[in-house]
Amino acid sequence: MSVNQTLDTIFSRTSYRGSFKEEPIPREDLTAIMEAGIAAPSGCNRQTTSLIAVDDPKLLRKIKDLYPNPSCQTAPAFILVLTQQIVGVDGHYYHVQDYAAAIENMLLAMKSLGYESCWYEGNVRPHAAQIADLLKIPDGISLVCLLPVGIAADEVVRTKGKKPFQERAWFNGMVSEGQ
Ligand SMILES: Cc1cc2nc3c(=O)[nH]c(=O)nc-3n(C[C@H](O)[C@H](O)[C@H](O)COP(=O)(O)O)c2cc1C
């Protein structure tokens, strides 16, 4: 592996779906993680992504009841990712790209601070409206993703490998060099 800390963090990140330790997450860490999300690029700099960290035990319990994912049941904090469909100066919408960039920044920030997480979007979708109601999220802003934040209680293992580099990346055109 590399000697570059950023690359090490990128390559060691993996979706973690195990249990979390009970240890609460310091506010300064949750703030740093959200600042990493906010620092992400956004199309036409529209900054369409917003974030809510939840560390209040009673509120966490209510969200866990609405989203009964086994791994998330043990998480000491969540970060909820919100998006707004705002058109860019070029007439295009970039909110999906914007929140994806913010999420990846936060996943990497968590990893670098010693936390594990998983990008829960597909599984959260059916519960998103109810969680949004609970958090008093106004109309026009959608909850799209839930990120648990916590220290792994189980072994962190990469469950799904990536396709070989040669199948996904090329130099100077989409043909193997020498062909
Ligand atoms: C848009 C998006 C939605 C995802 N939604 C879920 C989800 O709802 N539940 C889940 O367990 N993982 C979800 N994931 C995580 C992927 O399953 C995971 O990133 C993929 O299997 C590759 O594994 P890795 O993150 O360990 O590299 C999502 C990832 C992305 C990018």
The ligand as an SDF file (V2000), in Angstrom:
LIG
                    3D

 31 33  0  0  0  0  0  0  0  0999 V2000
  -25.6840    5.2280   -4.0580 C   0  0  0  0  0  0  0  0  0  0  0  0
  -25.3410    4.1610   -3.0410 C   0  0  0  0  0  0  0  0  0  0  0  0
  -26.3410    3.5960   -2.2950 C   0  0  0  0  0  0  0  0  0  0  0  0
  -26.0500    2.6160   -1.3440 C   0  0  0  0  0  0  0  0  0  0  0  0
  -27.0560    2.1210   -0.5520 N   0  0  0  0  0  0  0  0  0  0  0  0
  -26.7900    1.1150    0.3150 C   0  0  0  0  0  0  0  0  0  0  0  0
  -27.8220    0.5840    1.1380 C   0  0  0  0  0  0  0  0  0  0  0  0
  -28.9600    1.0350    1.1200 O   0  0  0  0  0  0  0  0  0  0  0  0
  -27.5050   -0.4340    1.9680 N   0  0  0  0  0  0  0  0  0  0  0  0
  -26.2420   -0.9520    2.0550 C   0  0  0  0  0  0  0  0  0  0  0  0
  -26.0170   -1.8830    2.8260 O   0  0  0  0  0  0  0  0  0  0  0  0
  -25.2190   -0.4320    1.2940 N   0  0  0  0  0  0  0  0  0  0  0  0
  -25.4720    0.5770    0.4440 C   0  0  0  0  0  0  0  0  0  0  0  0
  -24.4550    1.1260   -0.3120 N   0  0  0  0  0  0  0  0  0  0  0  0
  -23.0710    0.6170   -0.1530 C   0  0  0  0  0  0  0  0  0  0  0  0
  -22.6820   -0.3020   -1.3150 C   0  0  0  0  0  0  0  0  0  0  0  0
  -23.3780   -1.5150   -1.2130 O   0  0  0  0  0  0  0  0  0  0  0  0
  -21.1670   -0.5130   -1.2820 C   0  0  0  0  0  0  0  0  0  0  0  0
  -20.5100    0.7240   -1.4090 O   0  0  0  0  0  0  0  0  0  0  0  0
  -20.6960   -1.4620   -2.3630 C   0  0  0  0  0  0  0  0  0  0  0  0
  -21.2090   -2.7590   -2.1630 O   0  0  0  0  0  0  0  0  0  0  0  0
  -19.1690   -1.5420   -2.4630 C   0  0  0  0  0  0  0  0  0  0  0  0
  -18.6000   -1.9110   -1.2220 O   0  0  0  0  0  0  0  0  0  0  0  0
  -17.5290   -0.9690   -0.4690 P   0  0  0  0  0  0  0  0  0  0  0  0
  -18.2670    0.2800   -0.0090 O   0  0  0  0  0  0  0  0  0  0  0  0
  -17.0750   -1.7940    0.6900 O   0  0  0  0  0  0  0  0  0  0  0  0
  -16.4370   -0.6100   -1.4230 O   0  0  0  0  0  0  0  0  0  0  0  0
  -24.7220    2.1520   -1.2050 C   0  0  0  0  0  0  0  0  0  0  0  0
  -23.7030    2.7570   -1.9610 C   0  0  0  0  0  0  0  0  0  0  0  0
  -24.0000    3.7640   -2.8510 C   0  0  0  0  0  0  0  0  0  0  0  0
  -22.8780    4.4240   -3.6160 C   0  0  0  0  0  0  0  0  0  0  0  0
  1  2  1  0
  2  3  1  0
  2 30  2  0
  3  4  2  0
  4  5  1  0
  4 28  1  0
  5  6  2  0
  6  7  1  0
  6 13  1  0
  7  8  2  0
  7  9  1  0
  9 10  1  0
 10 11  2  0
 10 12  1  0
 12 13  2  0
 13 14  1  0
 14 15  1  0
 14 28  1  0
 15 16  1  0
 16 17  1  0
 16 18  1  0
 18 19  1  0
 18 20  1  0
 20 21  1  0
 20 22  1  0
 22 23  1  0
 23 24  1  0
 24 25  2  0
 24 26  1  0
 24 27  1  0
 28 29  2  0
 29 30  1  0
 30 31  1  0
M  END
$$$$
